[in-house]
Amino acid sequence: MKTRLLVVVLLVLVVPCFSQKHGQGKIDSLVTLLKTTTQDTAKIKALNAIAYEYRSNDPDTAIYFANEALALATKTNDKTGMVYAYIYKGIATANLGKYGEALKNDTDALKICDQLSGSEKATDKSKIQNLKAWAYSSIANIYDEQGNYTEALKNNFAALKIREETKNKVGATASYNNIGNIYATQGNYPEALKNFFAALKIKEETGDKKSIANSYNNIGSTYYNHGDYPQALKYHLAALKMRQEVGDKRGIASSYNNIGIIHDDQANYPEALKYQFDALKIQEEIGDQQGITFSFDNIGLVYMHENNYDKALNYFLDYLKSSEKIEDNSGIADAYIEIGNIYTKQEKNSDASLYLNKGLLLSKKIGSPDYIKNGYGGLARLDSAQGNFKQALEHYKLYINYRDSLFNEENTKKLVQSQMQYDFDKKESLAKAEQEKKDAIALKELQRQKLVRNGFVSGFAVVLLFAGVFFKQRNRIGKEKKRSDIERKRSEELLLNILPCEVAEELKQTGQCQAKTYSMVTVMFADFKDFTSVSERVSAELLVDEINFCFSAFDNILQKHKVEKIKTVGDSYMCASGLPVLNYTHAFDVVTAAIEIRNFILNRQKEKEAKGEIPFQIRIGIHTGPVVAGIVGVKKFAYDIWGDTVNMASRMESSGEAGKVNISGMTYELVKDKFSCRHRGKIQAKNKGEIDMYFVESII
């Protein structure tokens, strides 16, 4: 009696206060039920339901009611009530950041579920299994918050398996989304997209617009993270439209955030700020602290990109405070790095170093390759600003490693496959429904045709006549199609002979090819020494034949080492690696190809001399750095590259010696562990000071 009275007193004094605060009529109804019912089962359900309602807004109160439910359920041996109490208590304690205690509660819930599943008294095993799935999902969320993604995925997959077996579509979509979010955090975008599309497929079957919009949002964000802005904008606009239709304010703000980010990345800063401030206004109106945090970050980024560093720093500091307030480790790590980047811009190097290293350390702790990449990039910029170029290069190499692990060609292919699989499944469902409709019509037609069978027999000769005409016409069309296919194949082969495969594909798909900046590419120039004097001593035909022979050999060597031929001008041959597909072996690939080209020419020189013919001698120069690449012209177009890196590679070639591979200090730093090289002095470069040069002797 004493315990019951204590509960009632607390209900009378505490709960109405909270009810008024949160405006939850549902809680008032549950409190009324709790005060009036005499059945223990009903009381346990009401206590658990109240705990559930308070789990996010007031976790301490949720824990109190969950404990009351647990005590009464234990006393009456209501194991199902105990499971609910443990799960709700686990969610509430996790929201307080007490992850160890939360895990214990969810593990206790799992143990009771196992007992119920094996008990003859269990009358609703599907319900028990879904409670078990919920416990797995809660455990996964805790591990996710802690950055233990391996355990988070393991428990989410356990929940998904149960939900699929019990045909729990709502639960399955939640699991798919949870799994997709973890993969996205890890930078595994193909797997993230695969799971988000799986969730979308189920949601479209149920017609839940709010849930469909959330899936559009997740898919759009994944495309954005992979750098596919057109696809990202397409899905975020679709999400915004659907959220506006259902009046989802929190969702509308989220869509504004995401659309603003895309505009920011495309340097449309006024439009980007408009969307971000619109989002922030809604988030402040509805008290969405997590959304407010997100908007602070986005606004800071836009101001940073506009070079308004004072305003950017203010918003990044707000971002940090807000992330600390909601205990978001990912946000804290990101804020540290962004504040560090601003201090670098403001030449406050000691502050920059402090924040960048704090951000990198926390990023590694939570296992986020995207933030680790950003941390190394920030440190590389800081080192460079301080003149510590060797350390800058080391940090830049680490940045490249993490960046390329997130954005490789295989990932891109898998993203496209996921989109195509979703489109195929959707079309297949529509086709199936259409086919069933056709089958029904065909059945009726078949019944009708039985009545006119005799008429069909009498007209069969006419049908044969038309059939002959039809097949003759079909054969003619087939031959024309075959010829057309052959011509198309020839055209494609010709295009691939002019352009890199990826560029040709972009041109075929969109009709144009945008110029792109590549931050780290290795460029090689090769030309024949004393070409003019040699050309005066041999016939034009022999000269062209020899150049063609040598350049064809160069082409085969480049193909072997996956280096892209750019162009030839007279006796000069230019190639590069690291574009149009990014890779971090570009320097090694080009130097290896250069050595093979040099050896080929040396052997060819011996052959020519043995025959008493005039041989070519080759000089090769290599440099590494940023370039811009794209298609030149609209007629007789060509793929080309521009920038100081190209000019410096040419200088390396002209400053070299016959039969030698001359590389810059930048390239040397990338390959010094793989090749034996000899320092041969410096060269003065415009606006760059003196540049070190090395001869590559051999591979180690």
C-alpha positions as CSV (number, residue, x, y, z in Angstrom):
1,M,0.0,0.0,0.0
2,K,2.8,2.4,0.8
3,T,4.4,1.9,-2.6
4,R,1.1,2.4,-4.4
5,L,0.3,5.6,-2.5
6,L,3.8,6.9,-3.3
7,V,3.1,6.3,-6.9
8,V,-0.2,8.0,-6.8
9,V,1.2,11.0,-5.0
10,L,4.0,11.4,-7.5
11,L,1.5,11.0,-10.3
12,V,-0.7,13.7,-8.9
13,L,2.1,16.1,-8.1
14,V,4.7,15.5,-10.8
15,V,2.9,14.3,-13.9
16,P,0.4,17.1,-14.4
17,C,3.3,19.5,-14.2
18,F,5.1,17.8,-17.0
19,S,1.9,17.3,-19.0
20,Q,1.4,21.1,-19.0
21,K,5.0,21.7,-20.0
22,H,5.0,19.3,-22.9
23,G,1.3,19.7,-23.9
24,Q,0.9,15.9,-24.2
25,G,-2.8,15.0,-23.8
26,K,-1.8,11.4,-24.3
27,I,0.1,11.5,-21.0
28,D,-2.9,12.9,-19.2
29,S,-5.0,10.1,-20.5
30,L,-2.5,7.5,-19.3
31,V,-2.3,9.1,-15.9
32,T,-6.1,9.0,-15.6
33,L,-6.0,5.3,-16.6
34,L,-3.3,4.6,-14.0
35,K,-5.2,6.2,-11.2
36,T,-8.5,4.5,-12.0
37,T,-7.6,1.0,-13.1
38,T,-7.3,-1.9,-10.6
39,Q,-5.7,-4.4,-13.0
40,D,-2.0,-4.9,-12.6
41,T,-1.5,-5.6,-16.3
42,A,-3.2,-2.3,-17.3
43,K,-1.1,-0.4,-14.8
44,I,2.1,-1.9,-16.1
45,K,1.1,-0.9,-19.7
46,A,0.3,2.6,-18.6
47,L,3.5,3.0,-16.7
48,N,5.5,1.8,-19.7
49,A,3.6,4.0,-22.1
50,I,4.3,7.1,-19.9
51,A,8.0,6.1,-19.8
52,Y,8.0,5.9,-23.6
53,E,6.5,9.3,-24.0
54,Y,9.1,10.9,-21.8
55,R,12.1,8.9,-23.2
56,S,13.5,11.9,-25.2
57,N,12.2,15.1,-23.7
58,D,12.7,14.1,-20.0
59,P,14.8,10.9,-19.7
60,D,15.0,11.1,-15.9
61,T,11.2,11.0,-15.6
62,A,11.1,8.2,-18.2
63,I,13.5,6.1,-16.1
64,Y,11.3,6.7,-13.0
65,F,8.2,5.3,-14.6
66,A,10.1,2.5,-16.3
67,N,11.4,1.4,-12.9
68,E,7.9,1.5,-11.5
69,A,6.7,-0.6,-14.4
70,L,9.6,-3.0,-13.9
71,A,8.9,-3.4,-10.2
72,L,5.2,-4.2,-10.7
73,A,5.9,-6.5,-13.7
74,T,8.5,-8.4,-11.7
75,K,6.2,-8.8,-8.8
76,T,3.4,-10.2,-11.0
77,N,5.8,-12.1,-13.2
78,D,4.6,-10.2,-16.3
79,K,7.7,-10.9,-18.5
80,T,6.4,-9.0,-21.5
81,G,5.9,-5.9,-19.3
82,M,9.5,-6.4,-18.0
83,V,10.8,-6.4,-21.6
84,Y,9.1,-3.1,-22.4
85,A,10.3,-1.5,-19.1
86,Y,14.0,-2.6,-19.8
87,I,13.9,-1.3,-23.4
88,Y,12.3,2.1,-22.4
89,K,14.7,2.5,-19.5
90,G,17.6,1.6,-21.9
91,I,16.5,4.3,-24.4
92,A,16.2,6.9,-21.6
93,T,19.6,6.1,-20.0
94,A,21.2,6.2,-23.4
95,N,19.7,9.7,-24.0
96,L,21.4,10.7,-20.7
97,G,24.7,9.4,-22.1
98,K,24.9,6.5,-19.6
99,Y,25.7,3.9,-22.3
100,G,26.9,1.1,-20.0
101,E,23.7,1.2,-18.0
102,A,21.7,1.4,-21.2
103,L,23.4,-1.7,-22.6
104,K,22.7,-3.6,-19.5
105,N,19.0,-2.8,-19.7
106,D,18.7,-3.8,-23.3
107,T,20.7,-7.0,-22.7
108,D,18.3,-7.9,-19.8
109,A,15.4,-7.4,-22.2
110,L,17.0,-9.8,-24.7
111,K,17.4,-12.5,-22.1
112,I,13.8,-12.3,-21.1
113,C,12.8,-12.4,-24.8
114,D,14.8,-15.6,-25.2
115,Q,13.0,-17.1,-22.1
116,L,9.6,-16.2,-23.6
117,S,10.5,-17.6,-27.1
118,G,11.3,-20.9,-25.6
119,S,8.3,-21.0,-23.2
120,E,5.2,-23.0,-24.0
121,K,3.2,-20.1,-22.4
122,A,4.3,-17.7,-25.2
123,T,1.1,-17.2,-27.2
124,D,2.4,-14.5,-29.6
125,K,5.9,-15.4,-30.7
126,S,5.8,-12.8,-33.5
127,K,5.3,-10.1,-30.9
128,I,8.1,-11.4,-28.7
129,Q,10.4,-11.7,-31.7
130,N,9.7,-8.1,-32.6
131,L,10.4,-7.0,-29.1
132,K,13.7,-8.8,-29.4
133,A,14.4,-6.9,-32.6
134,W,13.7,-3.7,-30.8
135,A,16.2,-4.5,-28.1
136,Y,18.8,-5.4,-30.8
137,S,18.1,-2.1,-32.5
138,S,18.4,-0.1,-29.2
139,I,21.8,-1.8,-28.6
140,A,22.9,-0.9,-32.1
141,N,22.0,2.7,-31.5
142,I,24.1,2.8,-28.4
143,Y,27.1,1.3,-30.2
144,D,26.5,3.8,-33.0
145,E,26.6,6.7,-30.6
146,Q,29.8,5.4,-29.1
147,G,31.4,5.0,-32.6
148,N,31.6,1.2,-32.4
149,Y,30.2,0.7,-35.9
150,T,31.1,-3.0,-36.1
151,E,28.9,-3.9,-33.1
152,A,26.2,-1.4,-34.3
153,L,26.0,-3.1,-37.7
154,K,26.0,-6.6,-36.1
155,N,23.0,-5.7,-33.9
156,N,21.1,-3.9,-36.6
157,F,21.5,-6.9,-38.9
158,A,20.1,-9.1,-36.1
159,A,17.1,-6.8,-35.8
160,L,16.6,-6.7,-39.6
161,K,16.6,-10.5,-39.9
162,I,13.9,-10.8,-37.3
163,R,11.8,-8.1,-38.8
164,E,12.0,-9.6,-42.3
165,E,11.1,-13.1,-40.9
166,T,8.0,-11.6,-39.1
167,K,7.1,-9.4,-42.1
168,N,7.4,-6.3,-40.0
169,K,7.7,-3.7,-42.8
170,V,7.8,-0.7,-40.6
171,G,10.6,-2.2,-38.4
172,A,12.5,-3.4,-41.5
173,T,12.6,0.1,-43.0
174,A,13.9,1.4,-39.7
175,S,16.7,-1.2,-39.7
176,Y,17.6,-0.5,-43.4
177,N,17.9,3.2,-42.6
178,N,20.0,2.6,-39.5
179,I,22.3,0.3,-41.4
180,G,22.5,2.8,-44.3
181,N,23.4,5.7,-41.9
182,I,26.2,3.7,-40.4
183,Y,27.7,2.8,-43.8
184,A,27.4,6.4,-44.8
185,T,29.2,7.5,-41.7
186,Q,32.0,5.0,-42.5
187,G,32.1,6.4,-46.1
188,N,30.8,3.1,-47.6
189,Y,28.4,4.9,-49.9
190,P,27.5,2.0,-52.1
191,E,26.3,-0.1,-49.2
192,A,24.6,3.0,-47.7
193,L,22.7,3.6,-50.9
194,K,21.7,-0.1,-51.2
195,N,20.1,0.0,-47.8
196,F,18.4,3.4,-48.3
197,F,16.8,2.1,-51.6
198,A,15.7,-1.0,-49.8
199,A,13.9,1.1,-47.2
200,L,12.4,3.4,-50.0
201,K,11.0,0.4,-51.8
202,I,9.1,-0.8,-48.7
203,K,7.9,2.7,-47.9
204,E,6.5,3.2,-51.4
205,E,4.4,0.1,-51.0
206,T,2.9,1.5,-47.8
207,G,2.4,5.0,-49.3
208,D,3.7,6.8,-46.1
209,K,4.7,10.2,-47.6
210,K,6.7,11.4,-44.5
211,S,8.7,8.2,-44.5
212,I,9.2,8.3,-48.3
213,A,10.5,11.9,-47.9
214,N,13.0,10.7,-45.3
215,S,14.3,8.1,-47.7
216,Y,14.6,10.6,-50.5
217,N,16.6,12.7,-48.0
218,N,18.9,9.9,-47.1
219,I,19.5,9.0,-50.7
220,G,20.1,12.6,-51.7
221,S,22.6,13.0,-48.9
222,T,24.5,9.9,-50.0
223,Y,24.8,11.1,-53.5
224,Y,26.0,14.5,-52.2
225,N,28.7,12.9,-50.0
226,H,29.9,11.1,-53.2
227,G,30.0,14.4,-55.1
228,D,27.0,13.7,-57.5
229,Y,25.3,17.1,-57.1
230,P,22.6,16.7,-59.8
231,Q,21.3,13.4,-58.2
232,A,21.6,14.9,-54.7
233,L,19.5,18.0,-55.7
234,K,16.9,15.8,-57.4
235,Y,16.3,13.7,-54.3
236,H,16.4,16.6,-51.8
237,L,13.9,18.6,-53.9
238,A,11.6,15.6,-54.0
239,A,11.9,15.3,-50.2
240,L,11.1,19.0,-49.7
241,K,8.0,18.8,-51.9
242,M,6.7,15.8,-50.1
243,R,7.4,17.3,-46.6
244,Q,5.6,20.5,-47.6
245,E,2.6,18.4,-48.7
246,V,2.4,16.8,-45.2
247,G,3.4,19.9,-43.2
248,D,6.5,18.3,-41.7
249,K,8.3,21.4,-40.3
250,R,11.3,19.6,-39.0
251,G,11.7,17.8,-42.3
252,I,11.2,21.0,-44.3
253,A,14.0,22.6,-42.3
254,S,16.2,19.6,-43.0
255,S,15.6,19.8,-46.7
256,Y,16.4,23.6,-46.7
257,N,19.7,22.7,-45.0
258,N,20.6,20.1,-47.6
259,I,19.6,22.2,-50.6
260,G,21.5,25.1,-49.2
261,I,24.6,22.9,-48.8
262,I,24.4,21.9,-52.5
263,H,24.2,25.6,-53.5
264,D,27.2,26.4,-51.3
265,D,29.3,23.7,-53.0
266,Q,28.4,25.2,-56.3
267,A,29.5,28.7,-55.1
268,N,25.9,30.1,-55.2
269,Y,26.4,31.7,-51.8
270,P,23.4,34.1,-51.6
271,E,21.0,31.2,-52.4
272,A,22.9,29.0,-49.9
273,L,22.6,31.5,-47.1
274,K,18.9,32.0,-47.8
275,Y,18.1,28.3,-47.5
276,Q,20.3,27.9,-44.3
277,F,18.7,30.9,-42.5
278,D,15.2,29.7,-43.5
279,A,16.1,26.3,-42.0
280,L,17.4,27.9,-38.8
281,K,14.3,30.0,-38.4
282,I,12.0,26.9,-38.4
283,Q,14.4,25.0,-36.1
284,E,14.4,27.8,-33.5
285,E,10.5,28.0,-33.7
286,I,10.1,24.2,-33.0
287,G,13.0,23.9,-30.6
288,D,15.0,21.5,-32.7
289,Q,18.4,21.7,-31.0
290,Q,20.1,19.2,-33.3
291,G,18.8,21.0,-36.4
292,I,20.0,24.4,-34.9
293,T,23.5,22.8,-34.5
294,F,23.5,21.7,-38.1
295,S,22.5,25.1,-39.4
296,F,25.2,26.9,-37.4
297,D,27.7,24.6,-39.1
298,N,26.3,25.2,-42.6
299,I,26.1,29.0,-42.2
300,G,29.7,29.1,-41.0
301,L,30.8,27.1,-44.0
302,V,29.1,29.5,-46.4
303,Y,30.8,32.5,-44.8
304,M,34.1,30.7,-44.9
305,H,33.7,30.0,-48.6
306,E,32.9,33.7,-49.1
307,N,36.2,34.5,-47.2
308,N,34.3,36.2,-44.4
309,Y,36.4,34.5,-41.7
310,D,35.1,36.6,-38.7
311,K,31.5,35.6,-39.3
312,A,32.5,32.0,-40.1
313,L,34.4,31.7,-36.8
314,N,31.4,33.0,-34.8
315,Y,29.1,30.4,-36.3
316,F,31.6,27.6,-36.0
317,L,32.1,28.4,-32.3
318,D,28.2,28.3,-31.9
319,Y,28.4,25.0,-33.7
320,L,30.9,23.6,-31.2
321,K,28.9,24.8,-28.2
322,S,25.7,23.4,-29.6
323,S,27.4,20.0,-30.4
324,E,28.8,19.8,-26.9
325,K,25.3,20.6,-25.5
326,I,23.7,17.6,-27.3
327,E,26.9,15.5,-26.7
328,D,27.4,14.9,-30.4
329,N,31.0,13.6,-30.8
330,S,30.9,13.7,-34.6
331,G,29.8,17.4,-34.5
332,I,32.5,18.3,-31.9
333,A,35.2,16.7,-34.0
334,D,34.0,18.5,-37.1
335,A,33.7,21.8,-35.3
336,Y,37.3,21.5,-34.0
337,I,38.6,21.0,-37.6
338,E,36.6,23.8,-39.0
339,I,37.7,26.3,-36.3
340,G,41.3,25.2,-36.9
341,N,40.9,25.9,-40.6
342,I,39.6,29.4,-39.9
343,Y,42.5,30.1,-37.5
344,T,44.9,29.0,-40.3
345,K,43.3,31.5,-42.7
346,Q,43.7,34.2,-40.0
347,E,47.4,33.2,-39.5
348,K,46.7,32.2,-35.8
349,N,48.9,29.1,-36.3
350,S,49.2,27.9,-32.7
351,D,45.4,28.0,-32.2
352,A,44.9,26.3,-35.6
353,S,47.3,23.5,-34.6
354,L,45.5,23.0,-31.3
355,Y,42.0,22.7,-32.8
356,L,43.0,20.6,-35.9
357,N,44.9,18.1,-33.7
358,K,42.0,17.8,-31.3
359,G,39.6,17.3,-34.2
360,L,41.8,14.6,-35.8
361,L,42.3,12.8,-32.5
362,L,38.5,12.7,-31.8
363,S,37.8,11.7,-35.5
364,K,40.1,8.7,-35.1
365,K,38.5,7.8,-31.8
366,I,35.0,7.7,-33.3
367,G,36.2,6.0,-36.6
368,S,35.0,8.6,-39.1
369,P,37.2,8.4,-42.3
370,D,35.5,11.6,-43.7
371,Y,36.5,13.7,-40.7
372,I,40.0,12.1,-40.5
373,K,40.4,13.1,-44.2
374,N,39.4,16.7,-43.3
375,G,41.7,16.7,-40.3
376,Y,44.8,15.7,-42.4
377,G,43.8,18.2,-45.1
378,G,43.6,21.0,-42.5
379,L,47.0,20.1,-41.1
380,A,48.6,20.0,-44.6
381,R,47.3,23.5,-45.3
382,L,48.6,24.7,-41.9
383,D,52.1,23.1,-42.5
384,S,52.2,24.7,-45.9
385,A,51.3,28.2,-44.5
386,Q,54.1,27.8,-42.0
387,G,56.7,26.8,-44.6
388,N,56.9,23.2,-43.3
389,F,56.6,21.7,-46.8
390,K,58.0,18.2,-45.9
391,Q,55.4,17.7,-43.2
392,A,52.7,19.3,-45.4
393,L,53.4,16.6,-48.0
394,E,53.2,13.8,-45.5
395,H,49.8,15.1,-44.2
396,Y,48.6,15.7,-47.8
397,K,49.5,12.1,-48.7
398,L,47.4,10.9,-45.7
399,Y,44.6,13.2,-46.9
400,I,44.7,11.7,-50.4
401,N,44.7,8.1,-49.0
402,Y,41.5,8.8,-47.0
403,R,39.9,10.8,-49.8
404,D,40.5,8.2,-52.4
405,S,39.3,5.4,-50.1
406,L,36.0,7.3,-50.1
407,F,35.8,8.2,-53.8
408,N,37.1,5.4,-55.9
409,E,35.8,4.2,-59.2
410,E,34.5,0.9,-57.8
411,N,32.3,2.9,-55.3
412,T,31.0,5.0,-58.2
413,K,30.0,1.9,-60.1
414,K,28.3,0.4,-57.1
415,L,26.3,3.6,-56.5
416,V,25.1,3.5,-60.1
417,Q,24.2,-0.2,-59.7
418,S,22.1,0.6,-56.6
419,Q,20.2,3.3,-58.5
420,M,19.7,1.0,-61.5
421,Q,18.6,-1.9,-59.2
422,Y,16.0,0.3,-57.5
423,D,14.7,1.5,-60.9
424,F,14.6,-2.0,-62.2
425,D,12.7,-3.4,-59.2
426,K,10.2,-0.5,-59.5
427,K,9.7,-1.1,-63.2
428,E,9.4,-4.8,-62.6
429,S,6.6,-4.3,-60.1
430,L,4.7,-2.1,-62.5
431,A,5.3,-4.6,-65.4
432,K,4.1,-7.5,-63.2
433,A,0.8,-5.6,-62.5
434,E,0.5,-4.7,-66.1
435,Q,1.1,-8.3,-67.2
436,E,-1.5,-9.6,-64.8
437,K,-4.0,-7.2,-66.4
438,K,-3.0,-8.3,-69.9
439,D,-3.3,-12.0,-68.8
440,A,-6.9,-11.4,-67.7
441,I,-7.7,-9.7,-71.0
442,A,-6.0,-12.5,-72.9
443,L,-8.1,-15.1,-71.1
444,K,-11.3,-13.3,-72.1
445,E,-10.0,-13.0,-75.7
446,L,-9.2,-16.7,-75.8
447,Q,-12.8,-17.6,-74.8
448,R,-14.1,-15.3,-77.5
449,Q,-11.8,-16.8,-80.1
450,K,-13.3,-20.3,-79.6
451,L,-16.5,-19.0,-81.0
452,V,-14.9,-17.8,-84.3
453,R,-12.4,-20.7,-84.8
454,N,-14.1,-21.9,-88.0
455,G,-13.9,-18.4,-89.5
456,F,-10.2,-18.3,-88.6
457,V,-9.6,-21.6,-90.6
458,S,-11.3,-20.2,-93.7
459,G,-9.1,-17.0,-93.5
460,F,-5.8,-18.8,-92.8
461,A,-4.6,-18.5,-96.4
462,V,-4.9,-14.7,-96.2
463,V,-3.0,-14.7,-93.0
464,L,-0.1,-16.7,-94.6
465,L,0.1,-14.1,-97.3
466,F,0.4,-11.3,-94.8
467,A,2.9,-13.3,-92.8
468,G,5.2,-13.7,-95.8
469,V,5.2,-9.9,-96.3
470,F,5.7,-9.4,-92.5
471,F,8.7,-11.7,-92.2
472,K,10.3,-10.2,-95.4
473,Q,10.0,-6.7,-93.9
474,R,11.3,-7.9,-90.5
475,N,14.4,-9.4,-92.1
476,R,15.1,-6.1,-94.0
477,I,14.7,-4.1,-90.7
478,G,17.0,-6.6,-88.9
479,K,19.7,-6.2,-91.5
480,E,19.5,-2.4,-91.2
481,K,19.6,-2.6,-87.4
482,K,22.7,-4.8,-87.6
483,R,24.4,-2.3,-89.9
484,S,23.4,0.5,-87.6
485,D,24.9,-1.4,-84.6
486,I,28.2,-1.9,-86.4
487,E,28.4,1.8,-87.3
488,R,27.6,2.8,-83.7
489,K,30.2,0.4,-82.4
490,R,32.8,1.9,-84.8
491,S,31.8,5.4,-83.7
492,E,32.2,4.5,-80.1
493,E,35.6,2.9,-80.7
494,L,36.7,6.1,-82.5
495,L,35.5,8.2,-79.6
496,L,37.4,6.1,-77.1
497,N,40.5,6.4,-79.3
498,I,40.3,10.2,-78.9
499,L,39.1,10.6,-75.3
500,P,39.5,8.7,-72.0
501,C,36.8,6.2,-71.4
502,E,35.2,8.1,-68.5
503,V,35.2,11.4,-70.4
504,A,33.7,9.7,-73.5
505,E,31.0,8.2,-71.3
506,E,30.2,11.7,-69.8
507,L,30.1,13.2,-73.3
508,K,27.7,10.4,-74.6
509,Q,25.4,10.8,-71.6
510,T,25.2,14.6,-71.3
511,G,26.4,15.9,-74.6
512,Q,29.2,17.9,-72.9
513,C,32.1,17.5,-70.6
514,Q,32.8,19.9,-67.7
515,A,36.3,21.0,-67.0
516,K,37.5,19.6,-63.6
517,T,40.2,20.4,-61.2
518,Y,42.4,17.5,-59.9
519,S,44.4,18.3,-56.8
520,M,47.2,15.8,-57.3
521,V,48.2,14.5,-60.8
522,T,51.6,13.3,-62.1
523,V,52.4,14.6,-65.6
524,M,55.2,13.4,-67.9
525,F,56.7,15.0,-71.0
526,A,59.0,13.1,-73.4
527,D,60.7,14.4,-76.5
528,F,63.6,13.4,-78.8
529,K,66.9,15.3,-78.4
530,D,68.1,17.1,-81.5
531,F,65.0,16.2,-83.4
532,T,65.4,19.1,-85.9
533,S,68.9,18.1,-86.9
534,V,68.0,14.5,-87.3
535,S,65.0,15.4,-89.4
536,E,67.2,17.2,-91.8
537,R,69.3,14.1,-92.4
538,V,66.6,11.5,-93.1
539,S,63.6,11.4,-95.5
540,A,60.2,12.6,-94.3
541,E,58.7,9.1,-94.8
542,L,61.4,7.4,-92.6
543,L,61.0,10.1,-90.0
544,V,57.3,9.7,-89.7
545,D,57.5,5.9,-89.7
546,E,60.1,6.0,-86.8
547,I,58.0,8.5,-84.7
548,N,54.9,6.3,-85.3
549,F,56.8,3.2,-84.3
550,C,58.1,4.8,-81.1
551,F,54.9,6.5,-80.1
552,S,52.9,3.3,-80.7
553,A,55.2,1.5,-78.3
554,F,54.7,4.3,-75.8
555,D,50.9,3.9,-76.1
556,N,51.2,0.2,-75.3
557,I,53.5,0.9,-72.3
558,L,51.0,3.5,-70.9
559,Q,48.1,1.2,-71.3
560,K,50.0,-1.5,-69.3
561,H,50.6,1.0,-66.4
562,K,47.1,2.6,-66.6
563,V,48.6,6.0,-67.5
564,E,46.4,8.4,-69.7
565,K,47.9,9.6,-73.0
566,I,47.1,13.3,-73.4
567,K,48.5,14.4,-76.7
568,T,51.5,14.5,-79.1
569,V,52.9,17.7,-80.6
570,G,55.6,17.0,-83.2
571,D,58.2,14.9,-81.4
572,S,56.8,15.7,-78.0
573,Y,54.7,13.2,-76.1
574,M,52.6,14.1,-73.0
575,C,50.7,11.8,-70.6
576,A,49.4,11.9,-67.0
577,S,48.0,9.7,-64.2
578,G,45.5,10.6,-61.5
579,L,42.9,11.6,-64.0
580,P,40.1,11.3,-65.1
581,V,39.9,8.6,-62.4
582,L,41.5,9.5,-59.1
583,N,44.2,7.3,-57.7
584,Y,47.0,7.6,-55.2
585,T,49.6,5.5,-57.2
586,H,49.8,8.1,-60.0
587,A,53.4,9.0,-59.3
588,F,54.6,5.4,-59.1
589,D,52.7,4.5,-62.3
590,V,54.1,7.4,-64.4
591,V,57.7,6.9,-63.2
592,T,57.5,3.1,-63.9
593,A,56.2,3.8,-67.4
594,A,58.9,6.4,-67.9
595,I,61.6,3.9,-67.1
596,E,60.2,1.4,-69.5
597,I,59.9,4.0,-72.2
598,R,63.5,5.1,-71.6
599,N,64.7,1.4,-71.8
600,F,62.7,0.9,-75.0
601,I,64.4,3.9,-76.7
602,L,67.9,2.8,-75.4
603,N,67.3,-0.7,-77.0
604,R,66.0,0.9,-80.2
605,Q,69.1,3.1,-80.3
606,K,71.4,0.1,-80.2
607,E,69.4,-1.6,-83.0
608,K,69.5,1.6,-85.2
609,E,73.3,2.1,-84.6
610,A,74.0,-1.6,-85.5
611,K,72.3,-1.0,-88.9
612,G,74.2,2.2,-89.4
613,E,71.0,4.3,-89.1
614,I,70.6,7.6,-87.1
615,P,68.9,6.8,-83.8
616,F,66.7,9.0,-81.6
617,Q,67.7,9.9,-78.0
618,I,65.0,10.7,-75.5
619,R,64.6,13.1,-72.6
620,I,61.8,12.6,-70.0
621,G,60.6,15.0,-67.4
622,I,58.0,14.5,-64.6
623,H,56.3,16.7,-62.1
624,T,53.4,16.2,-59.7
625,G,50.7,18.8,-58.6
626,P,47.2,20.2,-59.4
627,V,45.8,20.5,-63.0
628,V,42.6,21.5,-64.7
629,A,41.4,19.0,-67.3
630,G,38.7,19.1,-69.9
631,I,37.7,19.0,-73.6
632,V,39.0,21.7,-76.0
633,G,36.7,22.9,-78.8
634,V,33.5,21.6,-80.3
635,K,35.0,20.4,-83.6
636,K,38.0,18.0,-83.7
637,F,37.9,18.3,-80.0
638,A,40.6,16.9,-77.7
639,Y,41.1,16.1,-74.0
640,D,43.8,18.4,-72.6
641,I,45.2,19.5,-69.2
642,W,46.5,22.9,-68.1
643,G,48.2,24.5,-65.1
644,D,51.6,25.2,-63.6
645,T,52.1,21.5,-63.1
646,V,52.1,20.9,-66.9
647,N,54.5,23.8,-67.4
648,M,56.8,22.4,-64.7
649,A,56.8,18.9,-66.1
650,S,57.8,20.5,-69.5
651,R,60.7,22.3,-67.7
652,M,61.8,19.0,-66.1
653,E,62.0,17.5,-69.6
654,S,63.9,20.4,-71.2
655,S,66.3,20.5,-68.2
656,G,67.0,16.8,-68.3
657,E,69.6,14.8,-70.2
658,A,69.2,12.2,-73.0
659,G,68.5,8.7,-71.7
660,K,67.5,10.0,-68.2
661,V,64.2,10.4,-66.3
662,N,64.3,13.8,-64.6
663,I,61.7,14.2,-61.8
664,S,60.9,17.2,-59.6
665,G,61.3,17.3,-55.8
666,M,57.5,17.0,-55.4
667,T,57.4,13.7,-57.4
668,Y,60.5,12.5,-55.6
669,E,58.8,12.8,-52.2
670,L,56.0,10.5,-53.5
671,V,58.3,7.8,-55.0
672,K,61.6,8.0,-53.0
673,D,60.7,4.7,-51.1
674,K,60.2,2.9,-54.4
675,F,63.0,4.1,-56.7
676,S,66.7,4.8,-56.4
677,C,67.2,8.5,-57.3
678,R,70.1,10.9,-57.5
679,H,69.8,14.6,-56.7
680,R,71.2,16.7,-59.5
681,G,70.6,20.3,-58.5
682,K,67.9,22.9,-58.6
683,I,66.0,24.8,-61.3
684,Q,64.6,28.3,-61.0
685,A,60.8,28.3,-61.5
686,K,58.7,31.4,-62.0
687,N,56.8,32.4,-58.8
688,K,58.0,29.2,-57.1
689,G,61.7,29.8,-56.3
690,E,64.1,26.9,-56.8
691,I,62.8,23.4,-57.5
692,D,64.9,20.3,-56.7
693,M,65.5,17.8,-59.5
694,Y,66.4,14.1,-59.3
695,F,67.4,11.5,-61.9
696,V,65.6,8.2,-61.4
697,E,68.2,5.4,-61.6
698,S,66.2,2.2,-61.0
699,I,63.3,0.7,-59.1
700,I,64.2,-0.5,-55.6
